Amino acid sequence: MGTSDDKYLDQLRARYQKASKKERTAILDEYVKTTGYHRKHATRVLGGPRARSDGPVRRSRKRVYGVEEAQALLRLAELFDAICAKLLRAALDVELPGLYAAGHLQVSPQCYEKLQRISPATIDRLLHQYRPVGGKSRGFTKPGTLLKHQIPIRTWADWTEDRPGFCELDLVDHSGGRLIRGADHAWTLGFTDVHTGWTECVAVRNKAQVHVFAAIQHARARLPFPLLGIDCDNGSEFINDQLYRYCIKEHITFTRGRVGHKNDNAYVEQINWMDVRREVGHYRYDTPEQLDLLNRLYAVRHFYSNFFLPTMRLQEKTRVGSKVHRKYDVPQTSYARVLASPHVAEEYKAQMCETYALLDLIDLRTQLNDLHRRLLKTVSRL
């Protein structure tokens, strides 16, 4: 607008502010016809110091969520292992009423109502500055050649992943990056079901096949459904005659991933990070005390992860040009997925329901924190 237009507007404002109601209506009608402004905007321009605008007026939104909600979300994020906002929203839909009723979440009624309807995007915005930054891990898999030609590479024809029972296996190294000749260090066997996400972890003193085989049997005994198939990498701790004969005897499908294709075991690799590295870190664990603490921690995490932490399963992946679009299912806990599966016997489901009724989220999280602190006290920082 030019200077003459500004002078005209100043004069029109002066007339408008001194005019009667009827005269103001006439002035406003003429100004709206001349400028094309919305009547509300024209009223504000003539009635005050608001500048004219060729575009829409942007008004700041009133804050709905404040400090109390942010602090409550921090507490809840800690209880649910800092899972992402979409998974946290799904967990709150199930567990929030119980936590509030039991007094574990002490917030005002207004805050509780807001937490019931807060969206994942808003959760992300409130917690963004508190998200931890992850690092990279190292792997120490020694290829196994024995019987490799007899154990097939996994294909979709070998597995029926629309039902529980087909699990991926992997070992996580706890050498702390220090390989000492003649000295053993602990390893964690990760054992995860592809369909439900049900996860078991067992720590072993080294990765000799006798210890790894015992850990597999221990993890199998804790599954709430029959074991139908296992898939592993090409390490000699898995590719051996003992495990091969065991799978034949128990009618378990035994497959392996391709050499050099780490993402063939993507489900258990994710668990290696979520349930192992984030919980026990990258330190060296090589004493009987540390091995005992690791297994006690995993025993608690068995209930915590499977019964209270939701997961999302990839349903579809399509590529459009250079972009890959992924579609996930509704977030659910492994416990809920097992209950929803028609392939799991009712007796297993009844046992799980009885177990869930006895569990307390706060108690499990407290036990995990205590075991985590005790484990870190044993770590050598040298």
Number of C-alpha atoms within 10 A of each C-alpha: 6 6 8 9 10 12 11 11 16 14 12 16 18 13 15 20 13 10 14 10 11 9 13 17 14 12 17 19 13 12 18 16 11 9 11 11 18 11 14 10 17 18 18 13 17 24 14 10 10 12 9 17 10 8 7 9 9 6 6 6 6 6 6 8 15 10 9 14 21 17 14 17 18 17 14 19 17 12 19 22 18 19 19 16 18 18 21 23 22 19 21 20 13 13 12 19 13 14 17 15 10 10 9 13 16 13 16 12 10 10 16 19 11 14 21 13 11 16 13 16 11 12 22 16 11 18 16 10 8 10 11 8 5 9 7 7 14 12 10 12 15 11 15 15 12 15 13 18 9 11 18 16 19 18 10 7 6 13 19 14 15 12 17 26 27 23 29 25 22 25 27 24 25 27 20 18 14 10 12 9 6 5 9 16 22 22 25 25 25 26 30 28 24 22 20 28 26 25 25 27 29 23 26 23 20 19 23 12 17 13 15 23 20 13 21 20 10 14 18 17 12 12 18 19 16 17 18 18 21 22 25 24 27 25 21 19 24 27 25 19 13 13 18 18 12 13 16 11 9 10 12 18 20 25 24 23 20 16 12 9 10 11 12 19 21 13 20 27 20 14 21 24 17 15 20 20 19 13 18 19 14 19 17 22 25 19 15 12 11 22 21 15 18 25 16 17 23 23 15 16 22 17 20 22 24 21 20 24 22 26 25 17 16 10 9 10 10 10 9 7 6 6 8 9 10 11 12 12 11 13 19 21 23 23 23 18 18 24 19 12 15 10 14 17 14 11 10 15 19 12 11 17 14 10 12 14 8 7 14 14 18 14 12 17 18 12 16 20 14 12 19 17 12 13 19 15 11 14 15 10 9 3
